[in-house]
């Protein structure tokens, strides 16, 4: 019995040994520094946010007799023109070829996100606002915030473009 307790004690001491703080194989992981070369500051992104806020609830094109509505590409075009005088093409298809292509995992605030909502072609655009959300002009509800994780949007997502430098 005494021998079993000694063996368990010895195993316990080695089993609870802390992981070494400095590993000899650390050279396997090269040190890389990612430098963000954007020209925009936090204040700029706050301005973009306030512009987006102004559009929330605005009706879709032709849905209100009291307020001029807009479609999705007109929405994105208006926002970027107002934000930094960035001129986007008028159609979704042309906006899809503007800027730099971005992988889903690299989405940043202000990136354009594109969807196939009609047949098999790019037909809808919105602006990514973080946390898997985007703002866009919905045909049924006007300018709203939706999630890229919603089944409808996740199934139709086809890519993103970065137009902010």
One Martini backbone bead per residue (centre of mass of N, CA, C, O) as a GRO file, in nm:
protein
  165
    1UNK     BB    1   0.059   0.063  -0.021
    2UNK     BB    2   0.302   0.252   0.011
    3UNK     BB    3   0.398   0.222  -0.287
    4UNK     BB    4   0.150   0.345  -0.425
    5UNK     BB    5   0.174   0.628  -0.301
    6UNK     BB    6   0.454   0.691  -0.417
    7UNK     BB    7   0.383   0.659  -0.717
    8UNK     BB    8   0.156   0.869  -0.724
    9UNK     BB    9   0.331   1.106  -0.628
   10UNK     BB   10   0.533   1.103  -0.861
   11UNK     BB   11   0.327   1.134  -1.092
   12UNK     BB   12   0.205   1.399  -0.989
   13UNK     BB   13   0.460   1.573  -1.017
   14UNK     BB   14   0.496   1.528  -1.331
   15UNK     BB   15   0.197   1.593  -1.425
   16UNK     BB   16   0.224   1.907  -1.287
   17UNK     BB   17   0.417   2.022  -1.465
   18UNK     BB   18   0.512   2.290  -1.604
   19UNK     BB   19   0.520   2.465  -1.877
   20UNK     BB   20   0.747   2.595  -2.053
   21UNK     BB   21   0.803   2.922  -2.116
   22UNK     BB   22   1.063   2.851  -2.286
   23UNK     BB   23   1.114   2.745  -2.601
   24UNK     BB   24   1.326   2.584  -2.823
   25UNK     BB   25   1.100   2.585  -3.077
   26UNK     BB   26   1.039   2.902  -3.145
   27UNK     BB   27   1.169   2.925  -3.440
   28UNK     BB   28   0.911   2.815  -3.598
   29UNK     BB   29   0.802   3.116  -3.527
   30UNK     BB   30   0.780   3.377  -3.697
   31UNK     BB   31   0.820   3.712  -3.682
   32UNK     BB   32   0.531   3.914  -3.735
   33UNK     BB   33   0.431   4.225  -3.886
   34UNK     BB   34   0.137   4.405  -3.910
   35UNK     BB   35   0.071   4.672  -4.130
   36UNK     BB   36  -0.137   4.940  -4.127
   37UNK     BB   37  -0.202   5.152  -4.428
   38UNK     BB   38  -0.410   5.336  -4.345
   39UNK     BB   39  -0.554   5.670  -4.360
   40UNK     BB   40  -0.747   5.609  -4.134
   41UNK     BB   41  -0.921   5.705  -3.857
   42UNK     BB   42  -1.131   5.696  -3.602
   43UNK     BB   43  -1.285   5.948  -3.692
   44UNK     BB   44  -1.352   5.843  -3.972
   45UNK     BB   45  -1.521   5.597  -3.873
   46UNK     BB   46  -1.726   5.770  -3.723
   47UNK     BB   47  -1.828   5.914  -3.970
   48UNK     BB   48  -1.925   5.666  -4.120
   49UNK     BB   49  -2.126   5.582  -3.900
   50UNK     BB   50  -2.304   5.840  -3.918
   51UNK     BB   51  -2.384   5.802  -4.210
   52UNK     BB   52  -2.519   5.527  -4.178
   53UNK     BB   53  -2.729   5.621  -3.968
   54UNK     BB   54  -2.886   5.816  -4.161
   55UNK     BB   55  -2.997   5.564  -4.345
   56UNK     BB   56  -3.159   5.436  -4.150
   57UNK     BB   57  -3.486   5.357  -4.280
   58UNK     BB   58  -3.461   5.411  -4.554
   59UNK     BB   59  -3.610   5.372  -4.836
   60UNK     BB   60  -3.679   5.213  -5.098
   61UNK     BB   61  -3.716   5.244  -5.409
   62UNK     BB   62  -4.045   5.369  -5.429
   63UNK     BB   63  -4.174   5.334  -5.111
   64UNK     BB   64  -4.201   5.662  -5.091
   65UNK     BB   65  -4.369   5.978  -5.105
   66UNK     BB   66  -4.176   6.147  -4.885
   67UNK     BB   67  -3.912   5.978  -4.972
   68UNK     BB   68  -3.624   5.917  -5.114
   69UNK     BB   69  -3.512   5.641  -5.249
   70UNK     BB   70  -3.300   5.335  -5.253
   71UNK     BB   71  -3.066   5.131  -5.361
   72UNK     BB   72  -2.793   4.947  -5.299
   73UNK     BB   73  -2.588   5.099  -5.493
   74UNK     BB   74  -2.676   5.384  -5.414
   75UNK     BB   75  -2.605   5.364  -5.122
   76UNK     BB   76  -2.299   5.308  -5.143
   77UNK     BB   77  -2.236   5.550  -5.320
   78UNK     BB   78  -2.333   5.773  -5.121
   79UNK     BB   79  -2.157   5.708  -4.878
   80UNK     BB   80  -1.870   5.737  -5.018
   81UNK     BB   81  -1.909   6.022  -5.117
   82UNK     BB   82  -1.963   6.151  -4.836
   83UNK     BB   83  -1.706   6.054  -4.687
   84UNK     BB   84  -1.450   6.064  -4.949
   85UNK     BB   85  -1.520   6.102  -5.252
   86UNK     BB   86  -1.607   5.820  -5.349
   87UNK     BB   87  -1.639   5.670  -5.670
   88UNK     BB   88  -1.888   5.464  -5.759
   89UNK     BB   89  -2.045   5.266  -5.931
   90UNK     BB   90  -2.386   5.214  -6.008
   91UNK     BB   91  -2.345   4.909  -6.016
   92UNK     BB   92  -2.299   4.607  -5.878
   93UNK     BB   93  -2.119   4.475  -6.094
   94UNK     BB   94  -1.907   4.710  -6.091
   95UNK     BB   95  -1.844   4.708  -5.785
   96UNK     BB   96  -1.727   4.409  -5.791
   97UNK     BB   97  -1.460   4.549  -5.959
   98UNK     BB   98  -1.384   4.720  -5.713
   99UNK     BB   99  -1.097   4.720  -5.589
  100UNK     BB  100  -1.024   4.478  -5.339
  101UNK     BB  101  -1.007   4.163  -5.275
  102UNK     BB  102  -1.177   3.984  -5.001
  103UNK     BB  103  -1.171   3.786  -4.747
  104UNK     BB  104  -1.385   3.698  -4.508
  105UNK     BB  105  -1.158   3.702  -4.270
  106UNK     BB  106  -1.077   4.024  -4.373
  107UNK     BB  107  -1.293   4.191  -4.274
  108UNK     BB  108  -1.384   4.537  -4.274
  109UNK     BB  109  -1.474   4.826  -4.205
  110UNK     BB  110  -1.631   4.925  -4.518
  111UNK     BB  111  -1.678   4.686  -4.674
  112UNK     BB  112  -1.783   4.521  -4.948
  113UNK     BB  113  -2.077   4.318  -4.993
  114UNK     BB  114  -2.176   4.022  -5.181
  115UNK     BB  115  -2.465   3.900  -5.380
  116UNK     BB  116  -2.692   3.630  -5.485
  117UNK     BB  117  -3.043   3.707  -5.552
  118UNK     BB  118  -3.028   3.665  -5.871
  119UNK     BB  119  -2.981   3.399  -5.978
  120UNK     BB  120  -2.630   3.391  -6.120
  121UNK     BB  121  -2.574   3.691  -5.994
  122UNK     BB  122  -2.469   3.983  -5.909
  123UNK     BB  123  -2.727   4.185  -5.694
  124UNK     BB  124  -2.586   4.263  -5.408
  125UNK     BB  125  -2.515   4.531  -5.162
  126UNK     BB  126  -2.292   4.611  -4.887
  127UNK     BB  127  -2.180   4.716  -4.553
  128UNK     BB  128  -1.940   4.649  -4.342
  129UNK     BB  129  -1.963   4.662  -3.953
  130UNK     BB  130  -1.918   4.407  -3.807
  131UNK     BB  131  -1.985   4.118  -3.650
  132UNK     BB  132  -2.131   4.000  -3.919
  133UNK     BB  133  -2.227   4.283  -4.026
  134UNK     BB  134  -2.465   4.465  -4.239
  135UNK     BB  135  -2.546   4.731  -4.459
  136UNK     BB  136  -2.865   4.780  -4.637
  137UNK     BB  137  -3.092   4.775  -4.916
  138UNK     BB  138  -3.403   4.670  -4.874
  139UNK     BB  139  -3.688   4.601  -5.046
  140UNK     BB  140  -3.885   4.572  -4.781
  141UNK     BB  141  -3.713   4.775  -4.540
  142UNK     BB  142  -3.476   4.908  -4.637
  143UNK     BB  143  -3.245   5.033  -4.431
  144UNK     BB  144  -3.038   4.776  -4.288
  145UNK     BB  145  -2.943   4.526  -4.055
  146UNK     BB  146  -2.739   4.238  -4.110
  147UNK     BB  147  -2.642   3.896  -4.121
  148UNK     BB  148  -2.411   3.672  -4.250
  149UNK     BB  149  -2.540   3.422  -4.077
  150UNK     BB  150  -2.776   3.421  -4.222
  151UNK     BB  151  -2.901   3.199  -4.428
  152UNK     BB  152  -2.964   3.375  -4.671
  153UNK     BB  153  -2.679   3.522  -4.687
  154UNK     BB  154  -2.480   3.286  -4.669
  155UNK     BB  155  -2.581   3.147  -4.937
  156UNK     BB  156  -2.521   3.436  -5.121
  157UNK     BB  157  -2.238   3.477  -5.075
  158UNK     BB  158  -1.941   3.600  -5.291
  159UNK     BB  159  -1.804   3.873  -5.163
  160UNK     BB  160  -1.530   4.121  -5.137
  161UNK     BB  161  -1.448   4.478  -5.111
  162UNK     BB  162  -1.186   4.726  -5.109
  163UNK     BB  163  -1.203   5.097  -5.107
  164UNK     BB  164  -1.047   5.149  -4.863
  165UNK     BB  165  -0.708   5.260  -4.774
   0.00000   0.00000   0.00000
